[in-house]
Amino acid sequence: MTALDLSSPVAVVGTGTMGQGIAQVALVAGHPVRLYDAAPGRARAAADAIVARLDRLVEKERLTGADRDAARDRLRPAESLGDLAECALVVEAVLERLDVKQELFRELEGIVGEDCLLATNTSSLSVTAIGGALANPGRFVGLHFFNPAPLLPLVEVVSGFATDVTSATRAYETARAWGKTPVACADTPGFIVNRIARPFYAEAFAVYEAQGADPATIDAVLRECGGFRMGAFELTDLIGQDVNESVTHSVWESFFQDVRFTPSLAQRRLVESGRLGRKTGHGWYDYADGAGGGRPEPHTAEPGRTPAHVVAEGDLGPASELLALIREAGIQVREEDEDHGTRLVLPSGGQLALADGQTSVEFRDVVYFDLALDYRRATRIALSASQDTSPQTLAEATGLFQALGKDVSVIGDVPGMIVARTVARIVDLAHDAVAKGVATEEDIDTAMRLGVNYPLGPFEWSRRLGRNWAYALLDDLHLRDPSGRYAPSLALYRHAYASDKRQGGSS
């Protein structure tokens, strides 16, 4: 099944931001486009707005004047749904209410031809439930574009329970012909991106609620250590706290209040206070000056004591590249093979260990350091210490990373710290999604890189960190918080166990 022919008219119903964006994508690809909105005059206004954006593309030399003129001639507002009768594809982008969408598609089904593909751009409702109102749900599919649709490449092509393979394939190939990067997924709460991205927000909020660190520090660690484009607090301020919380709540409810998706009480209070982010001038941060210039600085430690030497006991695993950096900084490194641990011993006798889901208070004089996407390129490292950690050990740990050119943020005694627990949970949800037939590993990695700009896809992270890294960290966290929030999925357990079995070990 191939993409729709460019001569086939495409209709967009609903002319808000998403509807206009989708219409522009189809229009620039070469289709005749029909715009319909139930509110009088809105389709005409939307058409004018799209043409104005095309004019700006011409000014920026991203579109020729001739192509702009041809696209303008192919764009036409529709006075009624009946004007969409000849369309080969209708994409809906109306209010996120199940009853509204069902009623719209029931009406469309009696207007368009039998071979017309019907699609919803819903981000939070069940494609199966919307299509369940149709006499022929086999031609109904989800086409979830990301905002702004003309710029972001990802499209989630969602098959409902009754969607025909031919319909999903045609939708997939059409999105690809439009210059997008489609990924195929089953109809599951949150689809791919909004399902697997929940821990990015949830774990940042959890660290904040536990008074482990303030928002500015957590965001800085996620960016400067974890390699994420934005931190969770600044990103939700950009998205809108009400919008982000609504998606989280929808996924949580759709999974029958699964504890892994539990919404944040702190975010709930923020929404209740009317502090919704940039659009209201205040969210986690203050935007009264228009750009968030009053945002507090992240916690950065004062200069510590640079150790003259360290002893590396065991294999540091994902942090092994630190040894080269330490040597380059002129600090002597002595390596010892040890079966009982993987850590750096400081001159004072205190120890440095990569975050593993345990707490500093459980061990004598241990400082944990967070996972980094790339320790060489990272500009900030988080350290975690308890009230029992000696000041000398913390000072030496701080000085060591400062000698490597890193800013250091000291947070509370938070098991799994910030980046490590976030990445482990993302990896876990990704393995669980594949095991349940939501999408392939490749499509999940593509979706998370393109949909939310993650530096690596979950499976790229999993391969880099080692087969049992995420499982071991979550298992440790689960022992300390047996609510079920951190319980590793069966899929992740199987992944880790298979690795141990091949090596002749046990789980």
N, C-alpha and C positions, 0 to 999 in steps of 0.2 A: 504494500500500500504506500503510495507516494504522497508528497505534499499537495495541498490544494493548488490548482492552476492559478496563475496570477490574474487571469481574467475573471476568476470567481469572486463575487462580492463578499465582503466580510462586514458583519454588523457588530457594533458595540452598544450594549444597552446599559445606561448609567454613565453620566458624563462628568463625574468628579475627577479628582486627580488621577486615579488609576485608570478609569475609563478613557480619559483623554490620552494618557500615555500609551495604552494598548492600541488605541485607534491610530496614533502616530506611527507606531511600529509597523502595523499592517499596511498603512498608507505608504510609508517610505519604501517598504518591501515591494510595492507595485500593485497592490490590490485596490479595486474600488471599495470605498468604505462608507457605510451608512451609520449615522449616529442617531440614537434615540434616547430620549429622557422623558419620563412621565410629567415633569414640571414644564409648563409652557415656556418656550423661549430658551431653555437651557441647552438644547442640542445646537441651535444656531450660535449661541454664545461660545459653546465648546468648539465648534468648527472654526470660529474666528480666532480663538485662542491657539488652536493647533496651527493655523496658518501663520499666526504671529511668531510662533516658535520656529517654524520652518524659515521664516524671514531672517530670524537671528542666526540660524544655521548657515544661510547664504552669506550673511555679513561676516561670519567666522570662517568662510570658505570651506565649510564641511558639507555643503550641498550646492549644486549648481543652480543658477536661476532657472534653467530649463526644467530641471527635475522638480524644483519647487512649483513651477507653474503646472506641470503635469500632475503632481500630487494634489494640488488645489482643485484641479478639474475633476479628480476622482473622488473628492470628499463631498458628501451630501448629507445634510440633516434629514431625518425622517419625521414626518408629521404624526405617524401612528405606527404601531407594531405591524400593521398590515403592509407597510411599505418595505418590510424586510422579507417578503415572501420569496424573493429570488436569491436570497443569500445562501452561500454554501457553508458558512460558519457564523454562528452567533456567540459572542462572548459576553457574559453578564458580569457587571461590576456595580451592583446596586447595594442597598443596605444589607448589613450582615445579620439578617433575620431569616430563619428557615422558612417560615410561612410566606414571607414576601417572595423569596426566590422560587419556592415551589409553585406559587400562583403564577409567577411570570413565565416559568417554563411550561406549565400546563397550557397557557394561552399561546405561547410560541409554537408548541407542538401542533396546534391546529392551523397554523399559518404557513410555516415553512415546508419545503419539500421533504420527502421521506429520507433523502440522502444527505440532508443538512446536518452538520455536526453541531451539537449544542455543548457549550462549555461554560463553566463557572470559574471566576477568579477568586473564589472564597479562600481565606487564609485560616479560618477557624472552624467552619462548619463541615459536617460530613458530606462528602460528594455522594455517597451512597444514599443518604437520607434525602438530599435534594432530588436526585434522580429517581428516588422511589415514588415520586408523585407522577411520573411519566408513564404513558402506555408503552413506550419503547425506550427504556433506560439504557439499552445497549449502545445508543449513539451519544450518550451523555458522558462527559469527561471533565476533570479539573484541569485548568490551565492557570497555575498560580504564578503570576509575574511578581517581580519585586520592584519596589518603588525607589527611584523613578524608572518606570518601565523602558523608556527609550535609552537609558544609560546602562542599567544593570543587566548583565547577560543571562542570568539564570532564569529558567522557567521549570517549575515542577509540574510534570504531566502526571496527573493522579487518576488512577483507575478505580472507579467505584466497584462494589461487589458485582454489579450487573453489566459493567462496561465491556463492550466487545473489544477483542484484541485489535481488530481492524480500525476501530474508532480511536483507540489509544495510539496506535501506530501512526495514523494519519495526523493526529494532533501533534505528536512528537516530531514527525518529519516537517510539518508546517512550521512549527516553532524554529526548527533548525534552518529552514529555508529563509526565515525572517532574520537570520543572523544571530539568533539566540543560542544558548547552550542548554538544551533540555536534559532533564534527568527523569527517569521513570520511577514512580513509587506507588505503593498500594495506598488505599484510603485508610489512613491511621491518624489519630489525633496529632495535629501539628505537622503532618506529612513528614518531610525529612528535617528541614532546617529548624522549624519551630519546636520540634520534638527534641532534637539532639542538642540544641543551643541552650536549653533550660539551665543546665548546671553553670554556665558562664555567668549568668545573673545570680542564680540561687546561692552559689558558694561564696561569691563576693558579699552578698547580703548577710549570709550566715556568719562570716568572719566579723563583719561590722556589728551584728546583733550580739555576738559573743564578746564585743569590746576588744577584739584582737587588733584592730587597726581602724583608722578613720578612712572615709571614702577617698580622699586625695592620695593617701599612701597606697591603698589597695589598687586604685586605678594606675598609679605610677608603676607598681610592681607588675601588673598585668601587661602594661605596654613595654616597659624598659627591660623587664626580665623575661616575661612570657612571650613577647613578640606580637601581641595582639594589637590591632590598629587603634583601638580605643579601649578604655577601661569600662567596666560594667556600669558604673555610676554615671559617667559622662555619656555613655551610649544610651542608657535609658532616659536620661534627660533630653537627648536629641530625639529619640523615638516618641517620647511622651510617656510619663509614668502610668497614666490611665490606660494607654494602648498596650504597653508592655505587660502590665499586671492583668489586663483582660485576657491576653493570649495565654499567660501562665495559668490563670484560673480556668480557662476553657480546657487546656490540656489536662490539668489536674482533675477536673470534673469528668472529662471524657474517659480518663483512665480509672474511673471509680475511686477518686481521691487517693490514688497511689501516693505513698509518702515520698517517693523519689521526686515528685513534681509539686510538692507542697509550696504554695505561695509564701511570700515574705510578709511577716507582720509589720516590719519597719516600712516596707513599700506601701502596704495598705494604709498606714497612718499618714504617709506622705500624700497619697491620693486623697484621703479624707480631708486633709488640710487645704486642698486645692493647689498644692505645689506640684505641678505636673511637668516641670522641666522648662526648657527654653521658651515654649509657647506661652507660659504664664509668667516668665521672668524669674522663676525660682523653682528649683527641684532639690536634688541633692546639693546643688551649687546655686549660688546667687548670680543671676544674669541681669541684674538691675541696670548695669552699665551697657548692656546690649551684647556683650561677648563673653561674659563669664570671667572678666579680668580680675574680679575680686576673689577668685577661687583660691582656697588655702593651699600652701605648699605642702608636698608630702613630707613626712618625717624623714629626715636624713641625719644619720649619726655624726657626732663630732669625731675628729681624728682619733683613731685607736692606736694601739701599739703593734708595730709591724714585727711579726715573729722572725727570728733569725733562721729557723728551720721548722719543718714539719715531718711527721712520720706518716706515711700512707699505709694503712693496714687493710689488706684485702683489695678487691676490685671495686672502684667507685661507680661502675656501671654508667648510667647516663651522664655522670659528672666526671668521667675519666679524663676529659680534655683539660680539666683544671690543673692537673699535674704539670703539663707543659707550660701553662700560663704562669704557674707559681715559679717554675724554674726560670722562665724568661724575666721575671721580676727580680731575679737575683736571690731568691730564697732557696735554701738547700732542701732537697726532698730525699728522704730515705724510704724506700719501699720494702714492706715486709708482707709475706704471705701469711694471712691469718684466716682460719676457718670460722672464727666467731663473730666477725664483723667487717664492715666496709666503712672506714672513717679515716679522718685525719687527726692525728694526735698533736696538740700544740705544745710548745715548750713548758707551759705551766702544768701539763698533764691533763688539761681539759681536752675535750674532743669535739670535732666538727663532723656532722653526718648529714647526708642528703635526706630531705623530708621523706618519711616513710609511713606516716599515719600514726606514729607514736608521739608521746609528749616528752618535753624536756624534764618534767618533774619526776618521770619514772626512772630516770637514770642519774647517776652522779656526774654532775658537771658536763653535760652535753649541750651543745648549741647546734640547732638544725639550720640548714640553709635550703632555700627553695630551688625547685627545678627551673632551669632556664632553657629557652628554645636553643640558644647558642651562647655558651659561656664566654666565648671570645668577643662576640658582638654585644652582649648584654651590657647596659650601662648602669644597671641597678641590681642589687641582690638583697633579698629579704632574709633576715636572721630571726630565729625564734628561740627565746630563752625563758626559763621559769624563774620564780623568785629565789630558787635555791642555786641558780647558776652563779658561779663566782664572778665578781666584776673583772678579775684578771683574765679569765677565760673569754668572757664576752669582749673585752678590749682587744685581746689577741685575734679573735675571730673577725672582729670589725676591721682591725688593722690589716689583716691578711687580704681581705677582699678590696680594701682601699688601695693597697699596694698593687693590685691588679687593674687599678683605674676605675673601680666601680663605686658608685654611691651606695651606701648601705642604709636600709630601713630595718630597724629592730621592731618586731611586732610581738604580740603576746604569745603565750604558750599554746599555739593553735595546732592541733594535729593535722598533718597534711599541708599545713601552711596555706598559701594562696594559689599559686600556679599549679603545684603538684596535685592537689585535690581536685581542682577544676579540670585539668587535663584527664586525670584518671576517670572521673565521672563521665566526661564526654566520650572517652574511649569505650567505656562500659555500655553506655546507651547505644553507641554505634554498633558494637558487636551484637547487642540484643536485637537491634532493628534488623540486621542482616539475618539473624537466626529466625526471626518471625516473618521473613519474606517482605519486609517493607521496601527494600531497595538493595542494590548490589554495593559491595565495598567501593568500587570505582565511582558510582554515582553519588554515594554519600560523601566521599572525599571531595568530589567536584562541587557538590551542593554547599558544603560548609566553607570551602575556599571562596566560591563566587557569591554565595548568598549572604554571608556574614563576615567575609574577609579574614577568615582564620589563616594564620601563617602556614599551617599544615592541616591536611585532612586528618580525621581521627585515626584512620588506618595507617597513614604515613607516620603519625606520632607513635602508634602502637609498634610498628616495625622498628622505629628508631630507638624506642625505650626498652624494648625486649618483651618477649611474649608474656611473661608473668609479672611485669612491673606493676601495671594497673591493678591486677587482681590482688597482689600482695599488699599494696597500699590501701585499697578499699577494705580488704579483710581486716587489716589493723584498725582502720577507722570504725568498722562495724563492731569490733570488740569494745570500742570505747563509746560508741553511740549505737546501741542495739535496737534503735527505732525501726530499722529497715531502710533508712535513707541511703546508707552506704553499703548495703548488702550487695556483693558482686552478683551479677546475673549468671544464670546457668551457662549462657553462651561464653561469657568471659572465663568462667571456671573451666569449661571444656578447652578453651583456647590455651590457658595456662597449663592445664593438666597434660594436654597432648605434648607440650614442649618438655615437661618433666619426664614423661614416659619415654620419649625418644632418647633422652639423655640417660635413661636407666635409673632415674630417681623416683620418688613418690610425691604425691601431692600434699 
